[in-house]
Amino acid sequence: MPITEPSLETDLRLAVALDTALRIILADMASIRNTGAVLNLGSINATGSDTSRIRYAGLGGTDAFSTITPDGTAVTESALVDASADIAVVRGAIMREITDLATLTGFSDDINPARLAASMAGEYEKYFNQLVCAAVATFGSDVGSSGVDMSVDDYFDALFSLELASVPGPYFCLLAPVQLANLQESLRAEGGAVQWMPATSAMLQIKGQGYAGEFLGVSVFKSSDVTTTAGNRDGGMWGIGALGYKTGSMAPPIGAVVTSPNSEIVVEFNRNAAAGITEIVGNAYCGVGLIEDARGVGIVTDA
């Protein structure tokens, strides 16, 4: 009787063998933090508060000279316009736990404390994107129609709103994947010089996975974290200075083994020796806020 593979499975063969390569589950890993779309307004360290007030004054051309007639008439005072916006820094954190035995039995490139720690850099970027999307959803004015797919007309309406408000560029647009797909579908019916410029590999290296391309001079990003409200997606378009963020930087704790990507997160390894468990904890202190509403507009369309 021949030796068959099924006959060997009990003692000499595996019913299923695990591939040694560990692949990552499909997820939105887009990052908008280092693209310039959101102003980095510095750190709250040593400021005395977890909330920072961004100050604005109507200078440099907000008001114009007045013609004074007749000659010799005294000019009257022009009131100084001022405004402010607050950004509150909060704690974001994530923790993983893994037993010693789970680590020991892993393959060479597998789930282990070092791999879990390195992954937290990407997990912080996702958290940051969620904060940005929440801020975009608070724009005071919107274009688009509830329950209606996004179209080229909605995109033009957003662009015109910024141009009519004299918002300086560069412009940025953040859309949910369904909004971007609907926009591209609408573009198929457009003619003339209107052209979508998809992201190249070189631009992706510069701007990250979330960069979708450029349309009418606007850098377009997509994110699955765009807020959903009442069956709609709350994307948006804005000029530089509409959104800003503040951070807090922790000094590496004495005696801890830490990694600190870009100095905005700290990852610590804690040992629970009695249980044979290693805890990997990531902490970040960040706040994203809408700092000048007039520089942005929401794009609210069907989800």
C-alpha positions as a printed NumPy array, in Angstrom:
array([[  0.   ,   0.   ,   0.   ],
       [  1.564,   3.34 ,  -0.999],
       [  2.451,   6.021,   1.498],
       [  0.054,   8.898,   0.922],
       [  0.136,  12.444,   2.178],
       [ -3.133,  12.049,   4.129],
       [ -1.746,   8.953,   5.847],
       [  1.217,  10.982,   7.102],
       [ -0.737,  13.955,   8.423],
       [ -1.306,  12.537,  11.892],
       [  2.353,  12.213,  12.838],
       [  4.659,  13.196,   9.977],
       [  2.95 ,  15.95 ,   8.009],
       [  0.979,  19.129,   8.731],
       [ -2.565,  19.463,   7.525],
       [ -1.866,  23.156,   6.926],
       [  1.564,  24.813,   6.957],
       [  1.854,  28.496,   7.855],
       [  3.722,  30.618,   5.357],
       [  6.719,  32.23 ,   7.044],
       [  6.032,  35.668,   5.555],
       [  3.67 ,  37.777,   7.654],
       [  1.558,  40.023,   5.461],
       [ -0.472,  43.022,   6.567],
       [ -4.262,  43.017,   6.303],
       [ -5.662,  45.56 ,   3.841],
       [ -6.194,  48.861,   5.621],
       [ -6.169,  52.574,   4.885],
       [ -2.629,  53.616,   5.814],
       [ -2.83 ,  57.108,   4.375],
       [ -1.02 ,  59.924,   6.149],
       [ -1.614,  63.639,   5.644],
       [  0.526,  64.876,   8.543],
       [  3.713,  65.669,   6.612],
       [  2.146,  66.981,   3.386],
       [  1.811,  70.641,   4.398],
       [ -1.984,  70.462,   4.322],
       [ -2.134,  70.958,   8.102],
       [  0.056,  73.607,   9.708],
       [  2.432,  72.404,  12.411],
       [  2.044,  75.064,  15.09 ],
       [  4.616,  73.654,  17.482],
       [  4.52 ,  72.149,  20.945],
       [  2.608,  72.916,  24.125],
       [  5.606,  71.905,  26.223],
       [  6.343,  74.442,  28.993],
       [  3.407,  76.669,  27.969],
       [  1.396,  76.2  ,  31.152],
       [ -1.685,  74.733,  29.471],
       [ -2.845,  71.831,  27.313],
       [ -4.743,  74.318,  25.117],
       [ -3.068,  76.799,  22.801],
       [ -4.808,  79.935,  21.519],
       [ -3.851,  80.853,  17.96 ],
       [ -3.991,  84.648,  17.554],
       [ -4.982,  86.608,  14.465],
       [ -4.827,  90.335,  13.699],
       [ -6.091,  92.237,  10.68 ],
       [ -2.731,  93.48 ,   9.424],
       [ -0.802,  93.553,   6.159],
       [ -3.699,  94.504,   3.897],
       [ -6.853,  93.549,   5.761],
       [ -7.837,  97.242,   5.666],
       [ -7.04 ,  99.777,   2.968],
       [ -6.023, 103.413,   3.037],
       [ -8.901, 105.886,   2.698],
       [ -9.01 , 108.921,   0.466],
       [ -9.168, 112.002,   2.724],
       [-10.858, 115.098,   1.321],
       [-10.736, 117.975,   1.462],
       [ -7.034, 118.5  ,   2.069],
       [ -6.31 , 119.243,   5.711],
       [ -9.074, 116.979,   7.091],
       [ -7.968, 114.746,   9.966],
       [ -8.08 , 111.025,   9.291],
       [-10.207, 108.924,  11.665],
       [ -8.979, 105.792,  13.409],
       [ -9.553, 102.391,  11.811],
       [-10.386,  99.683,  14.337],
       [ -8.045,  96.687,  14.4  ],
       [ -9.833,  93.446,  13.623],
       [ -8.702,  90.465,  15.701],
       [ -9.686,  86.832,  16.169],
       [ -8.457,  83.634,  17.797],
       [ -8.863,  79.866,  17.678],
       [ -8.046,  77.261,  20.318],
       [ -6.354,  73.897,  19.822],
       [ -6.51 ,  71.434,  22.714],
       [ -3.853,  68.724,  22.894],
       [ -5.112,  65.335,  24.073],
       [ -3.545,  61.964,  24.727],
       [ -3.802,  59.18 ,  22.187],
       [ -2.57 ,  55.721,  23.13 ],
       [ -2.511,  52.08 ,  22.119],
       [ -1.298,  48.964,  23.947],
       [ -0.42 ,  45.447,  22.827],
       [  0.442,  42.47 ,  25.035],
       [  2.302,  39.343,  24.013],
       [  3.424,  36.382,  26.084],
       [  6.967,  35.104,  26.075],
       [  5.852,  31.739,  24.697],
       [  4.011,  33.422,  21.802],
       [  7.2  ,  35.311,  20.977],
       [  9.453,  32.259,  21.25 ],
       [  7.361,  30.106,  18.934],
       [  7.136,  32.735,  16.196],
       [  8.961,  32.633,  12.896],
       [ 11.946,  34.888,  12.269],
       [  9.728,  37.611,  10.736],
       [  6.668,  37.363,  12.913],
       [  4.65 ,  39.078,  15.594],
       [  7.06 ,  40.015,  18.377],
       [  7.573,  43.031,  20.664],
       [  9.836,  44.836,  18.18 ],
       [  7.365,  44.352,  15.308],
       [  4.472,  45.567,  17.459],
       [  6.45 ,  48.635,  18.505],
       [  7.38 ,  49.552,  14.936],
       [  3.747,  49.211,  13.885],
       [  2.73 ,  51.958,  16.303],
       [  4.222,  54.636,  14.079],
       [  1.585,  53.802,  11.467],
       [ -1.124,  53.506,  14.082],
       [ -0.335,  57.055,  15.229],
       [ -0.658,  58.306,  11.642],
       [ -4.132,  56.755,  11.415],
       [ -5.101,  58.473,  14.665],
       [ -3.82 ,  61.789,  13.295],
       [ -5.848,  61.315,  10.105],
       [ -8.976,  60.746,  12.18 ],
       [ -8.363,  64.045,  13.988],
       [ -7.917,  65.846,  10.662],
       [-11.105,  64.331,   9.236],
       [-13.034,  65.378,  12.331],
       [-11.751,  68.952,  11.906],
       [-12.638,  69.013,   8.181],
       [-16.209,  68.034,   9.075],
       [-16.564,  71.273,  11.1  ],
       [-16.163,  73.695,   8.173],
       [-18.922,  76.283,   8.474],
       [-19.976,  76.245,   4.809],
       [-20.591,  73.252,   2.535],
       [-21.07 ,  72.43 ,  -1.119],
       [-22.685,  69.324,  -2.559],
       [-26.1  ,  67.768,  -2.068],
       [-27.191,  65.361,   0.631],
       [-27.776,  61.885,  -0.749],
       [-26.333,  62.749,  -4.179],
       [-23.079,  61.343,  -5.568],
       [-20.158,  63.747,  -5.774],
       [-19.658,  65.341,  -9.179],
       [-17.255,  67.644, -10.984],
       [-19.738,  70.455, -10.309],
       [-19.325,  69.962,  -6.546],
       [-15.558,  70.122,  -6.939],
       [-15.798,  73.325,  -8.956],
       [-18.208,  74.796,  -6.377],
       [-15.664,  74.145,  -3.613],
       [-12.853,  75.639,  -5.677],
       [-14.93 ,  78.71 ,  -6.561],
       [-15.846,  79.222,  -2.892],
       [-12.172,  79.455,  -1.94 ],
       [-11.323,  81.705,  -4.874],
       [-14.258,  84.056,  -4.146],
       [-13.061,  84.306,  -0.54 ],
       [ -9.532,  85.215,  -1.762],
       [ -8.033,  82.201,  -0.008],
       [ -4.335,  81.922,  -0.96 ],
       [ -2.994,  78.615,  -2.215],
       [ -1.854,  75.978,  -2.254],
       [ -5.205,  74.179,  -2.013],
       [ -5.817,  70.725,  -0.578],
       [ -8.823,  68.427,  -0.885],
       [ -9.673,  65.45 ,   1.323],
       [-12.287,  62.985,   0.106],
       [-13.643,  59.616,   1.145],
       [-12.864,  56.826,  -1.372],
       [-16.498,  56.776,  -2.526],
       [-16.407,  60.533,  -3.142],
       [-13.209,  60.222,  -5.158],
       [-14.644,  57.343,  -7.204],
       [-17.794,  59.341,  -7.925],
       [-15.72 ,  62.372,  -8.898],
       [-13.658,  60.306, -11.324],
       [-16.826,  58.794, -12.782],
       [-18.211,  62.285, -13.318],
       [-14.954,  63.329, -14.958],
       [-15.514,  60.795, -17.749],
       [-18.202,  63.068, -19.177],
       [-16.022,  66.186, -19.126],
       [-14.274,  67.488, -22.222],
       [-11.813,  70.212, -23.065],
       [ -8.766,  71.022, -20.988],
       [-10.102,  69.556, -17.722],
       [ -7.736,  66.727, -16.815],
       [ -7.153,  64.57 , -13.778],
       [ -3.46 ,  64.075, -12.985],
       [ -3.135,  60.77 , -11.089],
       [ -0.471,  60.244,  -8.455],
       [  2.862,  59.004,  -9.743],
       [  5.165,  56.719,  -7.8  ],
       [  7.513,  59.646,  -7.183],
       [  4.726,  61.795,  -5.751],
       [  3.534,  58.926,  -3.57 ],
       [  7.023,  58.681,  -2.104],
       [  6.848,  62.372,  -1.225],
       [  3.233,  62.703,  -0.097],
       [  2.384,  59.19 ,   1.093],
       [ -0.224,  56.568,   0.318],
       [ -3.225,  58.847,   0.744],
       [ -2.246,  61.156,  -2.11 ],
       [ -4.617,  60.487,  -5.022],
       [ -3.435,  63.056,  -7.551],
       [ -3.963,  66.637,  -8.653],
       [ -6.997,  68.241, -10.241],
       [ -7.167,  71.908, -11.29 ],
       [ -4.086,  72.676,  -9.231],
       [ -5.478,  71.136,  -6.035],
       [ -3.698,  68.263,  -4.263],
       [ -6.316,  65.581,  -3.645],
       [ -6.07 ,  63.087,  -0.793],
       [ -8.376,  60.223,   0.082],
       [ -9.067,  58.646,   3.451],
       [-11.55 ,  56.072,   4.69 ],
       [-11.596,  58.021,   7.975],
       [-13.577,  60.911,   6.42 ],
       [-16.546,  61.509,   8.724],
       [-19.918,  59.962,   7.863],
       [-23.011,  61.937,   8.912],
       [-26.621,  61.014,   8.104],
       [-25.665,  58.915,   5.094],
       [-23.218,  61.493,   3.716],
       [-19.443,  61.822,   3.688],
       [-17.99 ,  65.086,   4.98 ],
       [-14.975,  65.761,   2.793],
       [-13.554,  69.206,   2.262],
       [-11.261,  71.576,   0.392],
       [ -9.105,  74.22 ,   2.004],
       [ -6.181,  76.578,   1.609],
       [ -3.041,  76.597,   3.701],
       [ -3.778,  77.947,   7.163],
       [ -7.291,  76.548,   7.551],
       [ -6.179,  73.633,   9.739],
       [ -3.401,  73.408,  12.289],
       [ -2.068,  71.064,  14.913],
       [ -0.125,  71.217,  18.142],
       [  1.798,  68.446,  19.83 ],
       [  3.364,  67.603,  23.143],
       [  6.72 ,  65.827,  23.304],
       [  7.596,  63.397,  26.076],
       [ 11.159,  62.911,  27.192],
       [ 12.068,  59.201,  27.065],
       [ 11.415,  57.749,  30.539],
       [ 14.561,  56.876,  32.457],
       [ 15.352,  53.195,  32.303],
       [ 12.729,  52.353,  29.68 ],
       [ 13.448,  50.942,  26.266],
       [ 11.733,  53.374,  23.907],
       [ 11.372,  54.298,  20.29 ],
       [ 10.344,  57.795,  19.295],
       [  9.481,  58.213,  15.588],
       [  9.545,  61.917,  14.671],
       [  9.555,  62.749,  18.397],
       [  5.75 ,  62.788,  18.461],
       [  5.132,  59.344,  19.929],
       [  6.89 ,  57.37 ,  22.617],
       [  6.697,  53.584,  22.686],
       [  7.622,  51.776,  25.907],
       [  8.199,  48.136,  26.742],
       [  6.916,  47.052,  30.154],
       [  7.522,  43.627,  31.655],
       [  4.995,  41.667,  33.658],
       [  7.517,  39.071,  34.762],
       [  5.076,  37.175,  36.968],
       [  2.856,  36.461,  33.971],
       [  5.617,  36.208,  31.367],
       [  4.074,  39.046,  29.349],
       [  5.603,  42.012,  27.55 ],
       [  3.438,  45.105,  27.253],
       [  4.068,  47.507,  24.369],
       [  2.476,  50.906,  24.996],
       [  2.458,  53.843,  22.607],
       [  1.581,  57.36 ,  23.74 ],
       [  1.131,  60.513,  21.673],
       [ -0.054,  64.003,  22.578],
       [ -1.661,  65.882,  19.722],
       [ -4.53 ,  68.195,  18.834],
       [ -5.878,  69.192,  15.41 ],
       [ -8.179,  72.155,  14.993],
       [ -9.984,  74.371,  12.509],
       [ -8.144,  77.638,  13.007],
       [ -9.635,  79.827,  10.247],
       [-12.992,  78.688,   8.912],
       [-13.028,  81.161,   6.004],
       [-10.117,  79.325,   4.387],
       [-12.054,  76.074,   3.882],
       [-15.296,  74.582,   2.64 ],
       [-16.93 ,  71.23 ,   3.277],
       [-17.86 ,  68.827,   0.465],
       [-20.874,  66.874,   1.692],
       [-22.117,  64.18 ,  -0.709],
       [-23.648,  60.723,  -0.649],
       [-21.792,  58.005,   1.239]])
